[in-house]
């Protein structure tokens, strides 16, 4: 069961402005990376469940986070059907993120009062997601649409909360463009949590980049 309400999750997304995205099939590596972004100030993480047995890794990772990293909100991304969403919610996912708009996922998440954020790419999809109770819409792939798309949406729909994912980088220029356009928060994956040439992660660098990204975002909000 989720430890945070959908409103609490949405508020933390709005307050911090950053949702790191990450997946690794190794539990110990995943623990280390989550702790690095946590130590850097992040209070949310989207575990992008893209590998075999991802639910097993997430279940153990979420137990670790609940015990060792107070206030850290764990969610699951790359969810493509209601059954998968239900499985991850049973493992304690506090929010569900999808690459596309799926009404079956909206139904099961709303039933459990768990926040869900669907990937949308048109105003029609965004409107439908909000009609289904979505608090923060995921703009995906964000880099394809860009900040001007966000500005265009916020004109007629200033109430819409948008989280671009894909094409977001932890730099002043990139973050400034997104937040000046009116995004609520950003999802950031490989540009924040990148593997080194030998396949390992530089945890100190991830922590520092998280700190810096949050500092930039705070100055823009």
N, C-alpha and C positions, 0 to 999 in steps of 0.2 A: 504493500500500500504506500502511496505517496506520502512523504513527510511534510510537503509544502502544498498549500492550496494553489489553485490556478491563478488567483489574484496575487498571492505572494510571489509566485514565479514571474508573472508579468511585471510586477513592481521592481523586482531585482534586475530584470532585463532593462527596464527603463532607467533605473538609477545608475547601474554600472555601464550600460551601453555596449557590453561585449559578451559574446557567447563563443568561447573557443570550441572548435570541432576536432575530434580525434578518434582514431581507431587503431588498436593493435591487438592481435590475438594472444599476446603474452600477458598474463595477469600482472606479473611483477613490473614489467615495463610500463604497463598502463597505470599502475599505482604511482610510479615515480613521476610520470608525466603529469598526472592529475595534481600531485602535490606541488610540482613546479609552478603550474599556473595558479594554484591556490596561494602559494607563497608569494606569487607576483601580484596578488590582489583580486584575481577572478573569483567569482562566487557562483558561476554556472559552468557546466561543461556538457556538450552534446556528444555522446558516445555514438559515433556513426557506425551502426551495426552492419558491416559489409562483408563479414567473413563467416565461415562455418563455425558453429558453436559460439557465436557472438553472445547469445543470451546467457550462456554459462559464464563467460568472462564478465559480462556486465553484472550479473547477480553477485558474484564475489567482489567485484570492484565497488559496487554500491554498498555492500556491507562494510568494506574497509573505510570508505568515505564517511559513512554515517557514524562510525566509531571514532575515526581519527581526525577528520577535517570538519569541525562544526561550522554549520552555515553554508556548506557547499551543496549546491543543488544539481543533482545529476539527472539528465534526460537522455533520450535515445533518438537518433536521427536515422535517415535512410529507411524509414519504415514504410512499407508499400501495401499493407493489407491489414484489415481489422484484427485478424488472428494474431499477427505479430505484435500489434499494438497492445492487445490484451495480455500477451505473454510477458512483454516488458513491463507493463503496469503491475502485473503480479509479482515482478521482481523489484518493485519499488521505484520505477521511473516516475519522475516528478513532472516531466513534460515529454511530448512526442512531436517529432519534426518529420515531415514527409517531403519527398521531392515533387509530389504532384498533389492536386486537390482530390481527395477521396472522401466521399460522404460517409462510407461505412466506417472509416477511422474516426471521423467527427462524432458519429453516434456512440461508439464504444468509449471514447474519451469523455464525452459529455456525460455519459451515464455514470462514470466514476469521478466526474468533476476534476479531471486532469487537463491541464492546458495542452493544446495541440496547435502546431503552426504549420500550415500546408504551403508547399511551394506553388506560387502563382506567377503568371506571366502576362495576364491581361486584366483590365479593369473589371470585366465581367466575372472572372475567376475570383478576384479580390472581393467583389461585392457578395458573391455567393458564399465565400468563406466567412465573411462577417455575418451574413444571415444565419449561418450554421453555428455562430457563437465564437468565432475566432477572435482572440484578443490582439495578437500580433501576427501579421501575415509575413511569410517568408517570400522575398523576391528572389526567384531562382531561374536561371543563373544570373546573379546580380551584375556581373561584368558585361554580359550581353546587353542588358537594358541600360545600365548606367544611372548616374545621379539625375540626369535630365528627365528620365522616366519617373523617378520619385517626385520631382517637382511638379510634373504634369498631373500626377495622381492627387497630390496634396492640394492642388488648386480647387477642384470641385469636391474633394473629400478630405477636408482638414482633420477629420476625426480618425482617419485610417492610420494605424501604427504599422510600420514596415521595417523588416529586418532583411537587408540584402545579404546573401551568402554566395560566395564565388566572386572573384574579382575584387575582394577586399584585402588590403594590405596594411600592416602596422606602421604606416608612414604618415607624416603630417599632411602632405598634399592629398593623399587618398582619403584619409579619414575626414579631413576638412570638407572635401567635395561631398561626401555622403551625408554628413551631419548638417552641413549648410543647406542641403537639399530637403532635409526634414525627416531623416530616418530616426527611428526610436532606438535601435541598437543595430549591431552588425554581427554576423557570424563569420568567424575567421578560422581557417583550417591550416593548410600546409605552409602558408606564408608566415604563420605564427609558430606552428609546431612542425618543424621541418626535420627530416632525417639528414644526418651527415653522410658524406660519401661512403663511409663504412657501414651504413645502415643503423647506427646508433643515434641517440638524441643527446644534444648538449643541454642538459637540464638548467645550468646556470644561465645560458643564453635565452632559453625559453622563459625563465623567470623574469629576466631583465626586459625582454621584449614585451612581456605581458604588462609589467609595471609601466613601461613607457607608453604603450598603447592606451592604457587606462588613464594615464596622465594627460595625453593628448585629447582623448575623448572628454574628460572632465572639463578641460579648458574650452571645449566647443559646445557644451550643453548649457 
